[in-house]
């Protein structure tokens, strides 16, 4: 199917093929909230349990970030949302780059906010909930020089303004599932050199980001707690309803002799509605991955916000997801704009793994 088919025509086609997935309006979407026991999610009006099952839509198969094409190639975004809905998703995780949303330290980018509003409307129309992850600096070349030159206090203030602007634009929509403060933030132990805010790149992108450059003998978990508190307060200035989380690396548990991000789940959870963790099980170590997941169970829902058969077989990933149901309230994998039919024509390892994931995703959707 052409990527340039309109969303309206695509909606008609999908409603003919699968009437249960027809597009809807914002009035038909229910808000997502915490369950009464604070261990899972429910739809506000019906009380029906809501299990996040969806995708990270962070880039396309060419490696371009969403903001690289969501203006000139809007039809592609429309088609991808319709495709994710057809695959059985109910949540799509979007990654917003700070450099695209803040023109200066004290000024948000109105055009980017308007395009975000357009995306929210598309989510409403398609019946998909958004996990809005912010403050991205995935492509180092796109990070503004003025941003990297800021002090810790100044940088946090810009991050707060980012979230105040985004939340102000999205506050009225039921299609927003949650705000995720940042993808994989880390508090370093000790001191880093000036301007060195990003972790090493993976597949050409810097997914890990440091929230300070100098620990200054402060407890790392306390720095993380203060940062989370400041940003949640910035969101709550204009949005008291949507859920808030943060996307944590699986090495966020404070264990002797182990790598540690400083974002101890038990110590940052007070200001969050739920916790999100990124776990890619390793071959032959499914039990270890489940033990790590259990460490994030601190009395609030736990979303496995990223998982994929990156380091294990699809059979082992299925074992992990089945075992995680005792703890996890939802699961998100990845969709990069290629359908199973397109992927079947490729022998590239990445495409083969993605196809395995999408076939698994369809088979096991709630």
N, C-alpha and C positions, 0 to 999 in steps of 0.2 A: 504493500500500500504506500502511496506517495506520502512523503513527510509534509507535503504542502497542502494536503487535504484540510479543509476547515474543520474546526471543532464541532460546528453545528452538524455538518454532514456526517462526521465520524460518530457523533452521538446517535444519529438516526440509525446508522449501520449497527452499532453495538446494541441498541435497544431492540433491534430486530433479531440479532443473534442471541443475546442474553438479556431478556427483559428485566431480570432481577437487578441488573447493574445500570439501569437507565440513569441519565443525569438528573440532578435535582436542583433545588434552590436553597439559599441560605436558611430560609424559614423551615425547611424540612430537616435540616441537620440539628442534632441535639448536641448540647455542650458536653464535654467530657470532664468529669470530676473524680475525686477519690471516693472509693467505697466507704461505707460507714465504719468499717474496721481498719481503714487506712492501709490495706494490704493489696488492693487492686484498683482498677478503674471501672467506672460505670457511666452510663449515659444519664444525664441529669433528669430528663423528663420521664423516661420509661423505667429507669432503674435497671435496665439491662446491662449485664456485664460487658465491658469493652476490653478486648484483647488486642493490643497493637500488633499488627502483622504487616510488615511493609518493607520499604526500601530506603536506603540512602541514595538520593538523586543528587550526588555531589558534582558530577561531571558527565560528559558524554564519552563515547568509546574512543574518541580522538584525544582525550585528556583535557578538553576545554572545560573550565569551570562554568557554572550556570550563568553567571553574569557576563561571560564572554559572548553569549549568543542569545540571551533571553529577550533582547530588543529586536535585533535584525531577523532572528529566526524564531519568532514567537510561535509560528505554526508547529515547529518541532516540539516545543514545550507542550503545546496543546495535545499533540499526538502522543507524546510520552506519558502524559498524565492519563489519557484514555487507555493506553496500553497497560500501565501499572494497575489501573482499576480492573481491567479485564483479567489480569493475572491473579487477582484476588487480594490486592493490597487494600488496607484501610488507612495507613499512615505513610507519608512521604517525608523524609528528612531532608531539609534544604540547608545549605551551608552558605552563609552570607559573609562576604569579605569586608573587613572594616574600611579598607582603602576605597571601596566603591560607595560606601554609605556615609563617610565623613569627609567633607571637602577640606575642612580645617579642624583644628582642635575644638573650636567652639561652634561649628556649623555643620549640620547634617546635609546630605545631598538630596534635594527634593525630588529630582528625577528618579533616583534609585528607590526612594520611598514610594513614589507613585507606581513604579514597576512592581514593587513588592505588593502593593495594594492590588494590582492587576492579577498577580499570582494567587493571592488569597481568594479573589473572586473566582478564578479558575478552579481552585480547590473546592470552593462551595458548590460550584456548578457540577463538578465531577463527583462530589461526595467523598473526597479524600481529606483526611486530617493532616495538618502540617506540624512537624517537629522543626521549629525554626532555631537553627544553631547559628550563633553569631560570633563576631570578632575574629573571623578567619583571616589568616595571613599565609595562605597555602602556597602562593607563588611569591617568592621573596622579591622578585623584580617589581611586583605591583604594590609593595608596601611603601607608603609615603615616607620619605626621608625625615620629614618633621615628626612623624609618629615614633620612629625608632630613636630619635634624639631626646625624647621626653624622659623626665625622671619617673620613678615609680608612682609617686603621687599624681603627677600630671597625666600619666598614661591611664591610671585607674579612672581619673576624672573623664577622660575622653571615652573610655569604655562605658562608663555610666551614661554619658550623653547619647552614645549609640543606642543603648537599650531603652532609654527614655523615648527616643525618637521612634524606634521600631515598635515598641509596645503601644505608643500613642497611635500609631497608624493601624495596628491590628487588634486593638482592644475590643472592638464590637463584633468580631467575627467568631462564630462557633467552629469554624473550620480550623482554627489554631488549636492543636492538641497541647503544645507546650512551647516554652522558650527554653533552649539549652544555652547556658551562659557562654560556653566556649568548648571547642573540641580539644580534649586532652590537655588541659592546663597542668603545669608542673611548677612546684616551688623548688628551686635549686638548693642543694646543700652547699653553703659557702658563697663564693662570689664568682660572677661571670664578667667577661670584659664588656666595656661600654657598647651598647647597641646590639648585643648578641642575644636577642629575645627569642630566637627560633631554634628548635631542635634540628637534627640532621634530616635532610630530605629523604623521602621514601617514594619511589616511582615518580620523582620529579616534583613532589609536593612536600611542604613542611607542615605536618599535621600536629606536631607537638609544639606548644608555645609556653614560654616561661612568664609568670606574672610578676616576677621581680628579678633583679640582677644581683642583689646582695641580701643574703639572709640576715646579716648583722646580728648574729647570735640570738635571733628570735626563733621560737619554736616554729617549725615549718607548717605544722597543722594549724597553728594560730594565724599565720599569714593567710593561709588558704581560707580559713573561716571568716576573717575580716573582709577578704576580697569577695567571697560569696555574699556576705551580708550587704556590702555596699551595692553590688549590682542588683540584688533582689529588691532592695529599697528603691533603686532607680526605676525598676520596672513597675513597682507598686505605686509609684506616683500617679500613673495614669491607667493602670490595669490591675484590678484587685481580683480578677476571676481566673485567668489562665494559669495553668500549672507551670512550675519552674523546676528545672533540673540542671545538671552539668554532666558532660560526657567524659567519663573517667577511663584512664588506662587501667588494665587489669593489675598493674603493679602499684596500686594505690593503697595497699594494705601494709601497715607498718610491721614488718616481720624481720627479726634479726638476720643480718647477712644477705638480705634480699634488696633488690632495686626498689626505691620508694619515691613516689611522686610528691608526697607531702599532703595530698588530698585524702586524708583518712576519712572513710565514709562515716564513721561514728561521730566524728567531730565537726563535719561540715553539714550534716543532715538537718540540723535544727532550722535552717532557713530555706530548705528545699522541700518541695512536695513529694518528690521521689528521686531515686538514684538511677543513673544510667551508667552502664559499664560496657566496655568493648572487649570481647573475648573471642580469640581465634584459636580453637583447640588444636593442640599438637598431636601428631600421630602417636598412638600408643599411650597418650597421657590424658584421656578423657576424665578419669577420676580426679586428676589434679586440677583440671579446668573447673570441674564441679565444686571442688573444695574452695577454689578461689572465689567462685560465684557466691558460695555460702557466706564468705567474709563480708559481702556487701549487704547482707540481710541484717539491717539494723533497725527494723520496725517500720519501714516504709516500703512502698512498692519498688521493685527492681526491674528496670527495662534493660534487656540485652540489646543495646542500641546499634551495635555492629557485630556481625558474625558472618563467617564465610568459610568454605572449604579451602582455605589458603595453605594451611599446614597439615591438613588431615584429609582423609577420603570423605566423600559425601555420606558414606555409611556411618563413619565415625561422627560426622556432624549431626546426623540424625540421632545417634546414641546420646550425644551431648544435649541436644534440644529436648529429647524425651526426658533425660535425667534432670534437666534444669526446670522442669515444670513445677517442682516442689517449691522453687524459689522465685523464678522469673514471672513477671506479669505481662510480658510481651517480647517480641523479637523483630529486629530489623536487619535485613541483608543489604544487597546492592542491586541497582538497576542502572545501566549505562546507555540506554537508548537503543538497544538491539533486541529484537524479538527472538524467541527460541527458533523460529524458522530461519532467520538470518544467521544465527549462531551455528546452526547445523551445517551450514555451507563452509565453515572454517575449521581448520585443523590446528590453529594456534592454541597453545596451552591455556592462555587466559580465557579464550572464548569457550574452550571445552569445559573449564571449571565454571564459568558463568552459566553455561547451558545446564550443567548438572544442578547448579543452585536453583535456577528458574524452574526446572522440572520438579525438583523437590518442593519448592515454594508452592507451586500450584497443587501438588498432590496433598500437601499437609496443611493447607490453609484452614483456619477455624471455620 
